[in-house]
């Protein structure tokens, strides 16, 4: 597999009620260069979160490990209760091939990550689906049988011995790691609160019960509503509309209607188009007729898309993300100025210094680009905390704790932007002073961008600090950002003076 291949990873975590915990787990993935977090969905009734990541092989495996390590620290299975079956804090980690990556490549990644979780974190790991080492472990439901409590009681038996890790279960539980084709998580809500009906429908629909091939299904109680929860393991063979029709047919036997359905996480476009063609009875419809697909063939400059997102009447991405983007552009200019110095005989005396500057600029640019997304995510975490229920005293306490944690996180993110922007300014000062003088104007523009990034980030730090109740934390954040602002102003003035 090429190191530039893309792999998708969709880890599931046994936490859907504490946004501050979910945020820390997701942040562990975002901290890995090259990894992009595409989606995060949490369900309080299931008490479960599903995160979708993509990245090159080396990065995606590191992200999966770091997320599992964070989940092991933050989630205690002895205290976990939810509607969805679970066996571990990190319940399942599937790797899915994209582009030129193959299923065999993902099997190798699954075994690599599984061994590392067992060796370094002491988590029992079971390989499943295409990565399974035993035929009875191909099906995830069989691996998860008995859930956390059952595995804890039986792990010392030969049948339940893990593929990696110790034959004992701690509070992080056990984890299933595997490789599979793209899967669609598809749920249908029934017009009844009777979960027994959902369970009977699920049994009829799932393949193991004699139903549809490539469908796994459970009947659950979700917020007082009966739900048929399905995993469509091959939507090209069994499309979503076929599962919907069978659930509707089975529900009619009990005099029950279907209220609504939902997709959890991301879904391939073709899965939605198949359903649309079926429902609209389109004849001779071709995928090439879709406007967005044709537009997708036209290369788009990514800044245009980002500027459009900023211009939209939505609160995120906003000023914090723009500040981080300004910082990344400053780092890019420092990288350019250093690159115009490296390899030229005239500047051989500073060759080693400029090579180091190139590497540092590249890292800063990647870090600041990551913070563009992280700032928007931090805002979403604050909003999620404010939306928590507050009907009872216990709920009010939990909500306030979550809000305060989210506010601290939302202040720390722009603080990190300011720290990276000032580090970029220090680098720009060195490059402008010792590098190719023909690039000093570019370095000066970078310095102005980095100063703007710092000042913009400072505004966002203070916007959150004013609502933080812990005085010591608020004072520490204020002191840190004030020092960074002062240093940024001095460094920017120095670089601009060199360019004049």
N, C-alpha and C positions, 0 to 999 in steps of 0.2 A: 504494500500500500504506500502510495506517495505521501510524504510528510505534509503535502498541501491538500490532501483529500479532506473532504468534510464528513463528519460523523455527527449524527443527532443522538442526544441522550435525554431521557425523560424520567429522571428519578422521582419517586413518590416518597413523601415524608409523613410520618404519623403526627401531624400537627396542623390544625386548620382554624384554631381559635385564638392564638396569640400572635398578632401581626409582628411584634418585635422579634419573636423567635424566628419566624419565617424570613423576615428581612435579613437577619444575621446569616442564615443558611444561604440565602440567595447572594448576599454580599461575598461570601466565600468563593462562589463561582465567578462573580464579576471581577474579582481581584486577580484572576488568572488571565494573563495576556493572550489574546487570540480567541477567547471564548465569548460568545454573544448569548445573552439570556433573551430568548424570544417571547416567553410567556410564563406567567405564574398564576395559578388558579388555586384558591383555597375554599374548602367547604367545611363550615362549622359543624354540621350534622355528621358528616363523615369523619370529621376531625382529621383532615388529610389535605395535603397540598401537593400539587403536581407542577413541576418546573420543566420547561423545555429549553434545552441548550443546543447550540451547534458550535463546531470548531474543528480544527485539525486534530489528528489522533493524540498527539502528545499533550495538547492543551485540554482536550475534553476528558481524558483520563485523570489528569491532575485536578480538574474542577470537580469531577465526581468524587474523588477521594477527599478533597477539602470540604465539600458539602457534607459528606458522611461523617467526617471528623467533627464538624460543627454540630450536626444533629445528635451525635453521641454525647456531646457535652451538654446539650440544651434540652433534650427530651428524655424523660424517664417513663418507660413503658409500664411500670407499676402504677403510674398515675394516669395512664392514657385510657380513655373510653370514647368510642365512636361507633357509628353504624357500619363502617367499612371494615372488613377483616384486615388484620395487620399482624406482622411478626417482628417488626423492628422499627427503631426510630427512623432509619433510612430503610423503608420497607422493600423497595425494589429499585434496581438500577438496570434498565435496558439500554443497549446500544443499537442504533439503527443506521444502516449504511445509506449514504447519500452520494450522488454523482458516481465517481469511479470506484468508490469504496465497495467492498463486497460483504456478504454475510459472514464469510469465513474470516475476513479482517476483524469484524466486530466480535466474533467469538474469541479471537486472540486478545482483544482489548478487555473483554469481560473477564477472562481468566487472569489477566495481568492485574486488573483492579481488585478482583476477588481475593487473590493471594495477598495483595498489599493490605486490604482491610483486615484480613485474618492475622497477618504477621505483625502489623504496626499498630492496629487499633484493638486487637483481641476480639473482633466480632466474628461469630460463626457465619460462614458464607455458603449458600447453596447455589449452584449453577443451574440455570433453567433454560427452557426453549432451545434454541440452536446450540447453546453452550453447554447443555446438560451432559453430565458424564454417565447418567443412568437413565434408562427409558422411563422409569416411574417419576422422574423429576422434570420431564419436558413441560408438563402442564403446571403453571404457577399455582393453581388451586391445590394441587396435590402437594406441592412443596410447602405451602402455607397451612396445610391441614392442622387443625388444633390451635392455630394462631400462636401468639407469643407464649401463652401459658402452657399449651400442649407441647410445643417444641422444648421449652425449659424442662418439662417433666420427662421427656423421652430422648433428649439429645445424646445420652450416654448409651443408647441402644444402637446396634449396627445399622438398622434401617434409617435412623435419623442422624447418623454421623455426618457432619458438614464436609464439604469439599475442601474448605480452607478454614483456618482458625481453630480455636479451642473447642473442646466438647463440653462446654458450659456456656450458659447464657447470663449476661449481665443486664443491667437496666436499659441498655441500648438495643437489646434483643438480637435478632439475627437478620441477615439481609440476603435477598435473592438477587443475583447478578446474572444477566443473560444478554442474548443477542436475538433480535427478531426483525421482521419486516415492519413497515409502518402500521400503526394500529390507531383506530379511532375509538375513543371513549364516548359512548353515546347513551344517554339516560332518557327514560320516558316516565312522566308522572301520570298516575292514574287518578280518576275522579273518585277516590275512596281513601280512607285512612286504614283500611284492612290490609295489613302487610301480608297476611296469609294468601290473599289473592295474588299479590305481586310475586310471591315465592312460587306459587303454582304456575303462573304465566312464565316466569323465568325458567322453570324446569322444562316447560314445553318448548320454549324458544331455543335454549342452548343445545349445542351439538351433543354434549354428553348425555342429555336427556332425550335424544332422538329428534331434536329440532334442526335448526339451520347450521350448516357447515360454517366454520370460521366465526362462530358466535359463542361467547361466554356470557353468562347472565346470572344475576343475583336479584332477589327481591328484598328491598330495604325499606325502613321507615326513615324518611328524611323530612324533618320539621313537621311531623304529624301527617305527612302525605306518603302514600305508598308509591314506591319508585321501582321500576325495572331498570337495573343498572347493567349495561352491556359493554363488553369489549369486542369490537369488530376487528378480528385479527387479520382479515384480508378483505377489504372493502371492494376490491375488484371482482371477487368471486361471489360475495354476499353483500350487496349494496345496502346502504342505510334504509332506503325506502322499503326494501323487502323485509327487513327486521321490523320496521314500523308497522307494516301491514299485518305481519303475523302477530305482533303484540296486540294490535287492535282487534284482530279476529278472535284471539284467545280471551281478551277482555270482554267481548260481547257475550261470551258464554256465561259470564258472571253478572251481566247487566251493568257493566262498568264502562265508562267512556275514557278516552285519553285527553288529558288537559293540555299538556305541552311536552316538548322534548328539548334536550340541550346537548351540546357537544362540549366536552371538558378538554381544555388544552387546544392545541392546533389541529387542523384537519386539512388533508390534501384537497386542493381545489377540485380535482376530478370527482371526489366523493360527493361534493355538493352539486356538481353539474349533473352527475348521474341521477340524483334525486330530482333535480329541476326538470330534466328531460322526461323522466317518468311522470311526474305530476302534471306537466304541461302538455304531455303527449306530442312532443316535438318530433317531426318526421324529417329525416335527412339532415339533422343538425350537426354542424361540424365545430370542433373546438376553435378553429381558426376564425369563427364568426364573433368571438368574444373580444370586445374592444380592449379590455385591459390586457389581454394576452398579446394583442398586436402592439399595444403601447409598450409592453414589457420587452419587445424586441428592439426598441429604440434605446440606446444607451442614455442613461440619465445621470447628470452630475449630482452626486449625493448631497452637496450643500444646498441645492435647489429644494430637494425634498425636506431637508431639515428646516430651512427658512420657511417653507410652507407650513410645517408643523408648528413653528413658533408663531406664525401669523394667525393661526386658527384661534377661534374664540374659546380656548381651553386653557386651564391654569398651568398645564405642564405639557411640553417643556417650556420653561420660562427663563427668568433672568439668571438663575443659578446655572442652568445648562448652557446658556449663552456665554456666561463668564468662563466656564470650563472650556468651551469651544475656542474662545479668544485665547486662552492659555495654550491650547494645543497648537493653534496657528503660530503663536510666539515660539513654541518649541520647534515647530517645523522650520521657521526662519533661522533659528540658531543652528539647526541641523544643516540647512542649506549653506549658511555662511561658513561653517566648519568644513563642509564638503568642498567648497570652492578654495579651500586652503590646502587640504590633504593632497599629497602626491605631486606637489609643485616644488621644483628645486629651490625656488626663491624662499620658500618657507620651511626648508628641511629642518631648521633648528627647532621648530614647534610642531613637527610632524606627530610625534608621540602624544603631545598634549591635545592636538586637534583630533586625533583618532579617538582618544578618550572622550572628547567633547561630542563627537559623532554618536558614540554609543550611549552617552548620558542623554543626549537630546532625543534619541529614538525612544528610550524608556520613558522620558517625561511626556513625550507626545502621546504614547500609548496610554499612560496613566491618566492624562487629562481627557483624552477621548472617552475612556471608561467612565470618568466622572460626569460627562455629559448625560449619560443614561442614569447613572447613580443618583444624580440630583433629582431627576424626575421621579425615580423610584422612592426616594426619601420623602418627597412631598406626598406621594400616594400612600405611604405608610402612615403619615400623620392623619390624612383624611380617613383612612381605614380605622384608625384608633378612635377618632371622634365619632365614627358611625357605630361603635360598639354599643350594645344595649345598656341602659342605665335605670331600669325600672326598679330594681331592688338595691339595697345598700351594698350588698356584695358585688353586684354588677357595677355600681358606681365606683367602688374602690378599684376593681379590676380595670375599668375603663380609664380611670385617672392614672393608674400605674402605666398602662399602655400608652396613653397620650404623652406622659412625661418622657418615657423611653424613646418614643418616636420623635419628640421635639429635640432631644439631645442628639439623636442620630441625624436629624435634619440640619442641625447646626454643625455637626462634625463633618458632614459631607462638603459644604462650601469652605470650611476651614481647611480641609485637605486640598481643595482646589487652590486656595490662596498659598498654601505651603508649596505646592508643585509650581505655581506661577512664580513665586519668589525664587525657587531653585532654578527656574528657567532664566530669570533675570540675572542671577549670579553667573550662569553659564554664558549668557549673551554678553555680559561685561567682559569676560575673559576672551571670548571670540572676537569681539569688537576691538579690544586692546591689542591682542597678539596675532590675530588672523589676517586674512586678506583684506586690506583697507578698502578695496573696491566693493566689499559686501557690508561695509559699515552702515550704509543707509538702510539696508535690509534688516540689519541687527537692531537699528534704532526703531524701525517700525515694529519689530518684534517686542522691543522693550516697552513701547507704548501699549501694545496689545496685552502684554503680561501685567503691566500696571493696572490697566482697565479690568483685567480678570481678577486681580487681587482686590481692587476697590469694589467691584460688583459682588464678589464672593463675600466681602465683609458686610455688605448690606444684608445679605441673606443670613449670615451668621447671627447678626443682631436682631433680625426679624424673629428668629426662633428663640434667642436667648431671653428676650423680654418676657416670655411665657414659661420659662423654666423655673420651677419653684425651689430647686436646690441652689442656694446662694453661692456655695463654694464652686459648684460646677459652672454656674453662670459667670462668676468672676474669672475662673480659669480660661473659659472660652473667650471672654472679652479681652483679657490681657494678651492672649495669644494672637488674636486677630489685629489688635492695635499695634503690636510689635511688627507683624508682617506688613501692615500698611505703611508704617514708617520706613522700613527697609526697602520696600518696593519703590517708594517715591525717590529715595536717594539713588538707588541703582538705575532707575529709568533716566533720571537726570544725567547721570554719568555717561550712559551709553549714547543718549541724544547729543550730548556735548562732543563726544568723540566723532560723531557723524557730521558735525558742522564744519 
